[in-house]
Amino acid sequence: MYKNLLLFIALFISINFISQSANISGTIIDDATGLGIPFATIQVKGTDKGTTSDIDGKFSIEAESNQTIIVKMVGYVAQEMLIEGSGNFDINMKNETLKEMVVVGYGSQESEDVTGSIVQVESKQIMQTAVAGAADALQGRAAGVEVVNSNGSPGSNTEVRIRGLGSINGSPVLYVVDGMPLDGSAVNAIAPQDIATIDVLKDASAAAIYGARAAGGVILITTKRGQNGKPKVTFDSYYGVQSLIKKMDMMNAVQNATAFNYSDSVRGETPDADFSDPASLGTGTDWQDLLFPGGAIYNAHLNISGGSEKATYSISLDYFDEKGVVPSTFYKRYSFRNNLDFQLSDKIKVGTSMNLVRDGGKGTSFNGDRPENSILLAAMSMDPTITPTTPYTTFPDTLTLVPEDHEFFSPNDSLAWMNTPRGNTGNPLAALYRNGTKYGMTWTDKLLTNNYLEYKPFEWLTLKSLIGCDYSVQNGWYYNPIFYIDATDKNDIDGFGNNYNKWFSWNWENTIQIDKTFGAHSITLLGGTSAYDWDNRNYGFSKTYLGGSVNNEITSNMLLSNTGTINNAYNEGYSGFMYRRFASTFGRLNYEYKDRYFLTATIRRDGSSRFGSAEKFGVFPGFSAGWKIHNEEFFKNFQESSSLDFISFLKFRGGYGQIGNSEPAGDFAYKGITSINSSAVIFGPDGTQTQIAGSTVDFVPNPYLRWETIGMTNLALDAGLFKNKLWITAEYYIKTTTDMIMGNPNILSAWGVGGAANTNIGSMENRGIDFSLSYQKMEGEFNYSISTNISRVSNKIIKLLGDPNYVIQGGSFHAMEYYTRTIIGSQVGDFWGYQVDGIFQSQDEVDALTYSDDNGQTQLTYGPTVGPGDYRFVDQNEDGQINEEDKVKIGSPYPDFTMGFTGDLSYKGFDLNIFLYWNYGNEIFNTVKVFTETPYEQTNMSSYMLTDAWRPDNTNATIAQLGGDRQNNYSRASDAYIEDGSFLRFKNISLGYTIPENLSRKANIEKLRFYVALQNYFTISKYSGRDPELGSTWGVFVQKADLGNYTIPKTLNFGINATF
C-alpha cells in the first residue's frame, strides 16, 4: 500500500517536472530602430541547444523553466532572459556600435571612452583581400595609415607608415601580437584568417605606453581565441590567377628597325644591315610576354575552435602559395597556430599561444641601374628583333637552360645566342632559369610563443605576467654553375655557398591593474615592468672551383661532399654576432567622471643597450583628455530647443605625448664596433711600410648619443548622428622629431675608421589631418554600409647639422645626376632638377647661348653634343651657364591626400564589397624613360617615340629627338622625367553568395559561401609607366622613383568559406 503510494507520488512529480518544459518564441528587436534583427543567435545557457532569428528577427526555441537564454548579435549588447514559462517575447537589443572594445597598450577600453587616437580594423575587412600578411590588409582601411609597397615580389615585406615620416632615418612600426612585440618581418607569420582585430595607435599619447619602441606608431594584433560552446570548424580557401597591372607599349621589330635607321641617320652612322628591310622583320619577340607569363595564388585555412567554461581552444592550419608573374619568383608559407585558455579557478586564468611557421621564397633583381642587371628593365628594353632561342649547335655548345615546363623547352634548342652590336643585355630568360630553386633556396623556420598567468584576488585587482619568445632559424644555399650564354653573360668558375642565421628574442612583462569606482568617479591604475632581449648569430661559407664544366653541373648530392679542388684559397667563411636589450617600467592612469570627462596619463622609462651610461635611459610621458559633450545637461537642453536631436554622440578629445626612436643609433654606436676585413694596417718600427690585412673600427664612437624623440599633439572631434548610423571623426596633429641621428661629416674620420660619428643634430616636423566617415543601414532584406577615410600629411626639415645650407642628395641613377634633395625648409626627398624650356630647333639656337668664364673666354652654354631636337633648360640665375645653381624643385613624392572607400551591400544571400584607394597629388620621377625614350646602348623604346618625338617635320613635339642619348642632355635630371603620380585603384571588388541554411545544413554545413573577387584589377591614372603605386625606391631620400620595379599584380580570385 505505502509502496504504491510512494510510486504514485514519484510519478506525479516526474510528470509535473516534465510538464515545465517551455516553448519560447518572439522577435529580436533593435532598440534604436524598432526593427527586427536577423540572424541573431539564441542559445540556452550551459547547453548546446540554440537557434538563430530569421530575416524578420523572429525565433522559436524550447527550454526548461528556470533556465536562461542568451541572445547575441555582432554590434549589439548581449541579452540574457530567465525562463519562467512558455510565451511570446520581444527582446530588445541595444546597438553596441560605440560600445565596442578597442585594444590599447596592456589592456582594452570601450571605444567611446578612448582619449587618444586609435583606429580598429576588424577581421571581416582583413579577409576581404587576398594578402600574405596583415600589413597589406591595412591599406586604405584607416586614416593616417600609409602602406608602402616598394616591391611587389611574392613574400616581400611591406612598410607601414603612421602619420608620415617620423624621421629621416625612418621610424619602424612596432607590432604587438597578443601582447608580444615582434619585428615587422615576423608579422607575416600570422595568417590573416587568424586575426580578430588590428588596432592602430596613431598618436603619441596612446603609444607612449610603449616608449622608445613606438617611434613609428604601434599596431596591436589580436588573434582569434576559442569561445564557450560546441566545436566549430571553419574552412576558407581561394585560388587566383595573377597578371601584370599594365603591359608597356614597346616597339615591335618593324618599329624598332625603323627607329634605329632614323637614329643612325641623325648621328651620321651607317644603318645596320639587318635593318635594310624593316617590314620583313614582322612583330618579332615580345619579351614582356616571355618574362611575365602570369602567376597564381592559393591559400587554404582550417580552424577548429570551441571549449567550455573552464577551457577554450582555437587551432588552425594554414598554407599559402604565391607564384609571381615573373617566372621562378614565389613565396610559400606553412603555419600552425593554437590559442589555449584555461580558467583554473574563479581567480586564476592561464593561457598560451603558439605559432609554428616555415616560409621561403625567391625574388629577382629589380632595382639594378641598367637592363643588363635588372630583369624587369630588360623586359622593356630588349631588342625585339632577337629571338629567345637558337639551335643547340650554336657556338659554343652550351646548356639548354630552358626549364622543361617552359613553352620554349626543346632538347634541340638553347637560350645561348651571340650578342649583336645592338645591345649589351644578356638573355634574361637564362637569368630567370638560374634563379630557380635548383640553384639555391632559403627557408626560415620560426617559433612564436606567448604565455600568460592572470591572477585576480579581488574584483578590483588584476595581476598578470606574460612571457614570450621569437625563435627563428634561416638556412640558405646557392650553387653557381659554369655556363656560357655569350661573351657578356657567362661564368667560368663554379661555386657553392651556405649561410645560417639564428634570431632569438624573449619578452617578459608584468603588470598590476586596479579598477575602482567611487560614486561618479572611476579610476583605472596600471603599473608594470618589461624586459626584452634580442640576439642574432650568423655564419656562412663558400667554395669555388668545384670541378664542373659547361653542360656538366655538379649534382645536388655532390654539393655537400669534398667536391672540387681542396685549397684554402678557394674556401671562405664568416661569422657574426649582435645583441640588444631593453629594460622598462611604465604606468598609466585612466580617470572618468559621470561618463562626461575622461583623462589618461601615461609614463614609461626605457633603458637600452644601444646607448652609453650617460644617455642609457629615456623617459616618455603622454597625456590626453576627452569630453562627451552630448552627456552635458546644457547640450541636451540646447538640442531640444534647436531641433538638434539627430546628434546622438559628440566628443572632443586632445592630447600630447612623447615616444622614442633608437633604431637609427644601431647597436653599440656609442662605443663602436670593429669588422675584420681587407683593410691594410701598418705594423713595424719607424719607417716600415709593410701593410697587413686587419680590422677597422666601423665608425667613430659617441658616448653621448641619445634617443630620437618624437612629440605629438593631437586634437579630435567624434560625432555620431541619427542614432549613430552616421559616424564622423576629424583629427589634426603636429608631430615633431628632435635629436635626429645623423653621421656628422664635420667630425673628420681618421685612418682605420670606417665612418664619422653618429650625433643628434637634426629635427623635422609633420602636420596632418585625418578624417573618416561611415554610415550603415542594417534593417530589412537590403543592408549596406559605406565608409571613407581621407588623410593629408606634409613634412618639413627644421634642422640638419646646424648648417642652414646643408644638402642631402639622392637618386643618382646610371650616369644621371642626383634628382632628390633634402634641405632645411623642404620635405624629405623632394625632386630637384632643371626645368625644360622647350626643344632646340636649330644648331644656331644652341650656338647662340654662351657665357664668359673666369678668364674672360667665351664658352658654349651647352656642350658640343647638343643640337637640334635636344632639350633646352631654364637658366634660373641668368649667368649663361647650366649647372647645379639652376636646379629647382620640380616635384614632390608626397600626395596631397589619400582616400580609402569601402562599400558593403547585402541582399538575401548575396553580398558585394567594393574597396577603392585614391592617391592624389604626388609626382613620380620616371627613370625608365632613360631607356625607353633614348636608344641607350641600342635598347628598345616606347612605341610613341616614332610619332611623338621631335623630328624636323615634327617641331611642335614635347619629347626630345628619337636619336638622342646621355650626352644630349638626357643624363641631366629635369622635369622631362616628372609625371603626375595620382591614381584611383579598385583594390577589391568581390561578389559572394551564401547558400540558404536549410540547404547547407542538409550537408551538415552551418554556413557555405562562394565568392569571386577582382583585386587591383582596374586603375585610373595618367601615369605612363607600368604602375603608379610606388613606395621607397632607395630609402626615405628617394621615393616614388620608377626603376621598372616589380609591381604588385592584379588578381582574379575564386574562394569558398564554410562553417561546420
MOMOSUL-V56432 format. One record per backbone hydrogen bond with DSSP energy under -0.5 kcal/mol. CO is the residue of the C=O (numbers start at 1). NH is the residue of the N-H. If there is no record, write none. Layout:
co: <CO & CO>
nh: <NH & NH>
//
This chain:
co: <1 & 2 & 3 & 4 & 5 & 6 & 7 & 8 & 9 & 10 & 11 & 12 & 13 & 14 & 15 & 17 & 18 & 20 & 22 & 22 & 23 & 24 & 25 & 26 & 27 & 27 & 28 & 29 & 29 & 30 & 35 & 36 & 37 & 40 & 40 & 41 & 42 & 43 & 43 & 44 & 49 & 51 & 53 & 54 & 57 & 58 & 59 & 61 & 63 & 64 & 67 & 68 & 69 & 70 & 70 & 71 & 72 & 73 & 75 & 79 & 81 & 82 & 83 & 87 & 87 & 89 & 89 & 90 & 91 & 93 & 94 & 96 & 96 & 98 & 100 & 102 & 104 & 107 & 109 & 110 & 110 & 111 & 116 & 117 & 117 & 119 & 121 & 122 & 122 & 123 & 125 & 126 & 129 & 133 & 134 & 135 & 136 & 138 & 138 & 142 & 144 & 144 & 145 & 146 & 146 & 147 & 148 & 148 & 153 & 159 & 161 & 161 & 167 & 172 & 173 & 174 & 175 & 176 & 176 & 177 & 179 & 180 & 182 & 183 & 183 & 184 & 185 & 186 & 187 & 189 & 191 & 192 & 194 & 196 & 197 & 198 & 198 & 199 & 199 & 200 & 200 & 201 & 203 & 203 & 204 & 207 & 208 & 210 & 211 & 211 & 212 & 214 & 217 & 218 & 218 & 219 & 219 & 220 & 220 & 221 & 221 & 222 & 222 & 229 & 232 & 233 & 234 & 235 & 236 & 237 & 238 & 239 & 240 & 241 & 242 & 243 & 248 & 249 & 252 & 253 & 254 & 255 & 256 & 257 & 258 & 259 & 260 & 261 & 262 & 263 & 264 & 264 & 272 & 273 & 275 & 277 & 278 & 279 & 282 & 283 & 285 & 286 & 287 & 288 & 291 & 295 & 296 & 297 & 298 & 299 & 300 & 301 & 302 & 303 & 304 & 305 & 306 & 307 & 310 & 311 & 312 & 313 & 314 & 315 & 316 & 317 & 318 & 319 & 320 & 321 & 322 & 322 & 323 & 325 & 325 & 326 & 329 & 330 & 331 & 332 & 333 & 334 & 335 & 336 & 337 & 338 & 339 & 340 & 341 & 342 & 342 & 347 & 348 & 348 & 349 & 350 & 351 & 352 & 353 & 354 & 355 & 356 & 357 & 358 & 359 & 360 & 362 & 365 & 365 & 370 & 371 & 374 & 375 & 376 & 377 & 377 & 378 & 381 & 383 & 384 & 390 & 391 & 396 & 399 & 400 & 401 & 403 & 406 & 410 & 412 & 414 & 420 & 424 & 427 & 427 & 428 & 429 & 430 & 432 & 433 & 436 & 437 & 439 & 441 & 442 & 443 & 444 & 445 & 446 & 447 & 448 & 449 & 450 & 451 & 452 & 453 & 454 & 455 & 458 & 460 & 461 & 462 & 463 & 464 & 465 & 466 & 467 & 468 & 469 & 470 & 470 & 471 & 472 & 473 & 474 & 475 & 476 & 477 & 478 & 479 & 480 & 483 & 485 & 486 & 486 & 489 & 489 & 491 & 494 & 495 & 496 & 497 & 498 & 499 & 500 & 501 & 502 & 503 & 504 & 505 & 506 & 507 & 508 & 509 & 510 & 511 & 512 & 513 & 514 & 514 & 516 & 517 & 518 & 520 & 521 & 522 & 523 & 524 & 525 & 526 & 527 & 528 & 529 & 530 & 531 & 532 & 533 & 534 & 535 & 536 & 537 & 538 & 539 & 540 & 541 & 542 & 543 & 545 & 549 & 552 & 555 & 555 & 556 & 558 & 561 & 565 & 567 & 568 & 570 & 572 & 574 & 576 & 578 & 580 & 581 & 582 & 583 & 584 & 585 & 586 & 587 & 588 & 589 & 590 & 591 & 592 & 593 & 593 & 596 & 597 & 598 & 599 & 600 & 601 & 602 & 603 & 604 & 604 & 605 & 606 & 607 & 608 & 610 & 612 & 616 & 618 & 620 & 621 & 622 & 623 & 624 & 625 & 626 & 627 & 627 & 628 & 629 & 632 & 633 & 634 & 635 & 636 & 637 & 638 & 639 & 639 & 644 & 646 & 646 & 649 & 650 & 650 & 651 & 652 & 653 & 654 & 655 & 656 & 657 & 659 & 660 & 661 & 662 & 662 & 663 & 666 & 668 & 668 & 669 & 673 & 675 & 675 & 679 & 681 & 681 & 685 & 690 & 692 & 694 & 696 & 697 & 700 & 702 & 708 & 709 & 709 & 710 & 711 & 712 & 713 & 714 & 715 & 716 & 717 & 718 & 719 & 720 & 720 & 721 & 721 & 722 & 725 & 725 & 726 & 727 & 728 & 729 & 730 & 731 & 732 & 733 & 734 & 734 & 735 & 736 & 736 & 737 & 738 & 740 & 740 & 742 & 743 & 744 & 746 & 750 & 752 & 755 & 757 & 759 & 759 & 761 & 762 & 763 & 763 & 764 & 765 & 766 & 767 & 768 & 769 & 770 & 771 & 772 & 773 & 774 & 775 & 777 & 781 & 781 & 783 & 784 & 785 & 786 & 787 & 788 & 789 & 790 & 791 & 792 & 794 & 796 & 797 & 799 & 800 & 802 & 803 & 807 & 808 & 810 & 810 & 813 & 819 & 820 & 821 & 822 & 823 & 826 & 827 & 830 & 831 & 831 & 833 & 834 & 834 & 835 & 838 & 840 & 842 & 843 & 844 & 846 & 848 & 849 & 851 & 853 & 857 & 859 & 863 & 867 & 869 & 870 & 872 & 874 & 875 & 881 & 883 & 884 & 888 & 891 & 892 & 897 & 898 & 899 & 900 & 901 & 902 & 903 & 904 & 905 & 906 & 907 & 909 & 910 & 911 & 912 & 913 & 914 & 915 & 915 & 916 & 917 & 918 & 919 & 920 & 920 & 922 & 924 & 924 & 925 & 925 & 926 & 927 & 928 & 928 & 929 & 932 & 934 & 935 & 936 & 941 & 942 & 943 & 944 & 944 & 945 & 948 & 950 & 951 & 954 & 954 & 959 & 961 & 964 & 965 & 965 & 966 & 967 & 968 & 969 & 971 & 973 & 974 & 975 & 977 & 979 & 982 & 983 & 984 & 985 & 985 & 986 & 986 & 986 & 987 & 988 & 989 & 990 & 991 & 992 & 993 & 993 & 996 & 996 & 997 & 999 & 1000 & 1000 & 1001 & 1004 & 1007 & 1008 & 1009 & 1010 & 1011 & 1012 & 1013 & 1013 & 1014 & 1015 & 1018 & 1019 & 1020 & 1028 & 1031 & 1035 & 1035 & 1038 & 1038 & 1040 & 1040 & 1041 & 1042 & 1042 & 1045 & 1046 & 1050 & 1051 & 1051 & 1052 & 1053 & 1054 & 1055 & 1056 & 1057 & 1058 & 1059 & 1059>
nh: <5 & 6 & 7 & 8 & 9 & 10 & 11 & 12 & 13 & 14 & 15 & 16 & 17 & 18 & 19 & 20 & 21 & 65 & 24 & 63 & 87 & 61 & 89 & 59 & 29 & 91 & 37 & 31 & 93 & 34 & 30 & 38 & 40 & 42 & 53 & 72 & 51 & 45 & 70 & 47 & 44 & 42 & 39 & 57 & 28 & 54 & 26 & 24 & 22 & 67 & 83 & 45 & 81 & 43 & 72 & 79 & 41 & 76 & 96 & 71 & 69 & 84 & 66 & 25 & 89 & 27 & 91 & 92 & 29 & 31 & 77 & 99 & 100 & 112 & 111 & 109 & 107 & 104 & 102 & 113 & 114 & 114 & 118 & 202 & 203 & 200 & 198 & 125 & 126 & 127 & 128 & 129 & 131 & 137 & 137 & 138 & 139 & 141 & 142 & 145 & 146 & 163 & 140 & 148 & 161 & 149 & 150 & 159 & 156 & 148 & 146 & 163 & 170 & 216 & 175 & 219 & 182 & 178 & 221 & 180 & 181 & 177 & 175 & 186 & 187 & 187 & 188 & 189 & 190 & 191 & 194 & 195 & 224 & 123 & 222 & 121 & 200 & 201 & 220 & 119 & 202 & 218 & 206 & 207 & 208 & 210 & 211 & 213 & 214 & 660 & 662 & 217 & 174 & 201 & 220 & 176 & 221 & 199 & 222 & 178 & 223 & 196 & 197 & 307 & 305 & 1060 & 303 & 1058 & 301 & 1056 & 299 & 1054 & 297 & 1052 & 295 & 1050 & 250 & 943 & 256 & 257 & 258 & 259 & 260 & 261 & 262 & 263 & 264 & 265 & 266 & 267 & 268 & 269 & 275 & 276 & 278 & 280 & 281 & 282 & 254 & 253 & 287 & 290 & 291 & 292 & 327 & 242 & 323 & 240 & 321 & 238 & 319 & 236 & 317 & 234 & 315 & 232 & 313 & 229 & 343 & 308 & 341 & 306 & 339 & 304 & 337 & 302 & 335 & 300 & 333 & 298 & 324 & 331 & 296 & 294 & 327 & 329 & 324 & 362 & 322 & 360 & 320 & 358 & 318 & 356 & 316 & 354 & 314 & 352 & 312 & 344 & 350 & 456 & 344 & 345 & 454 & 342 & 452 & 340 & 450 & 338 & 448 & 336 & 446 & 334 & 444 & 332 & 330 & 375 & 376 & 373 & 374 & 378 & 379 & 380 & 380 & 381 & 382 & 940 & 386 & 285 & 414 & 394 & 398 & 415 & 415 & 403 & 406 & 409 & 413 & 392 & 390 & 423 & 426 & 430 & 431 & 432 & 433 & 434 & 435 & 436 & 439 & 440 & 479 & 477 & 361 & 475 & 359 & 473 & 357 & 471 & 355 & 469 & 353 & 467 & 351 & 465 & 349 & 463 & 461 & 515 & 458 & 513 & 455 & 511 & 453 & 509 & 451 & 507 & 449 & 472 & 505 & 447 & 503 & 445 & 501 & 443 & 499 & 441 & 497 & 481 & 495 & 491 & 417 & 485 & 489 & 485 & 486 & 483 & 545 & 480 & 543 & 478 & 541 & 476 & 539 & 474 & 537 & 472 & 535 & 470 & 533 & 468 & 531 & 466 & 529 & 464 & 527 & 462 & 516 & 525 & 523 & 519 & 521 & 594 & 518 & 592 & 516 & 590 & 514 & 588 & 512 & 586 & 510 & 584 & 508 & 582 & 506 & 580 & 504 & 578 & 502 & 576 & 500 & 574 & 498 & 572 & 496 & 565 & 552 & 549 & 558 & 559 & 559 & 561 & 563 & 567 & 570 & 571 & 544 & 542 & 540 & 538 & 536 & 534 & 609 & 532 & 607 & 530 & 605 & 528 & 603 & 526 & 601 & 524 & 599 & 522 & 596 & 597 & 628 & 593 & 626 & 591 & 624 & 589 & 622 & 587 & 606 & 620 & 585 & 618 & 583 & 611 & 670 & 615 & 608 & 606 & 604 & 658 & 602 & 656 & 600 & 654 & 598 & 629 & 652 & 631 & 632 & 636 & 637 & 638 & 639 & 640 & 641 & 642 & 643 & 644 & 647 & 648 & 722 & 720 & 629 & 630 & 718 & 627 & 716 & 625 & 714 & 623 & 712 & 710 & 215 & 708 & 665 & 666 & 666 & 668 & 671 & 672 & 702 & 698 & 677 & 696 & 694 & 683 & 692 & 688 & 683 & 681 & 677 & 675 & 754 & 758 & 705 & 661 & 711 & 738 & 659 & 736 & 657 & 734 & 655 & 732 & 653 & 730 & 651 & 728 & 648 & 649 & 725 & 726 & 725 & 727 & 776 & 721 & 774 & 719 & 772 & 717 & 770 & 715 & 768 & 713 & 736 & 766 & 711 & 738 & 764 & 709 & 761 & 762 & 759 & 745 & 747 & 748 & 753 & 697 & 700 & 744 & 742 & 761 & 801 & 740 & 798 & 799 & 737 & 796 & 735 & 794 & 733 & 792 & 731 & 790 & 729 & 788 & 727 & 786 & 784 & 783 & 908 & 906 & 777 & 904 & 775 & 902 & 773 & 900 & 771 & 898 & 769 & 767 & 765 & 825 & 763 & 803 & 804 & 806 & 809 & 822 & 819 & 820 & 816 & 832 & 810 & 830 & 808 & 826 & 797 & 830 & 821 & 890 & 891 & 888 & 836 & 975 & 874 & 872 & 869 & 846 & 847 & 848 & 849 & 850 & 861 & 859 & 856 & 853 & 851 & 866 & 870 & 961 & 840 & 837 & 876 & 878 & 883 & 886 & 887 & 833 & 831 & 923 & 920 & 791 & 918 & 789 & 916 & 787 & 914 & 785 & 912 & 783 & 910 & 994 & 907 & 992 & 905 & 990 & 903 & 987 & 988 & 901 & 985 & 899 & 983 & 896 & 897 & 981 & 926 & 979 & 927 & 1042 & 929 & 930 & 931 & 932 & 933 & 942 & 936 & 938 & 939 & 251 & 945 & 946 & 947 & 948 & 949 & 959 & 962 & 954 & 951 & 957 & 950 & 964 & 935 & 968 & 970 & 971 & 969 & 871 & 972 & 817 & 834 & 977 & 978 & 926 & 924 & 1022 & 919 & 1020 & 917 & 987 & 1016 & 1017 & 1018 & 1016 & 915 & 1014 & 913 & 1012 & 911 & 995 & 1010 & 999 & 1000 & 1001 & 1002 & 1003 & 1005 & 1004 & 1006 & 1059 & 995 & 1057 & 993 & 1055 & 991 & 1015 & 1053 & 989 & 1051 & 986 & 1021 & 984 & 1030 & 1040 & 1034 & 1038 & 1033 & 1034 & 925 & 1042 & 1043 & 927 & 928 & 1047 & 152 & 243 & 1015 & 1053 & 241 & 1013 & 239 & 1011 & 237 & 1009 & 235 & 1006 & 1007>
//
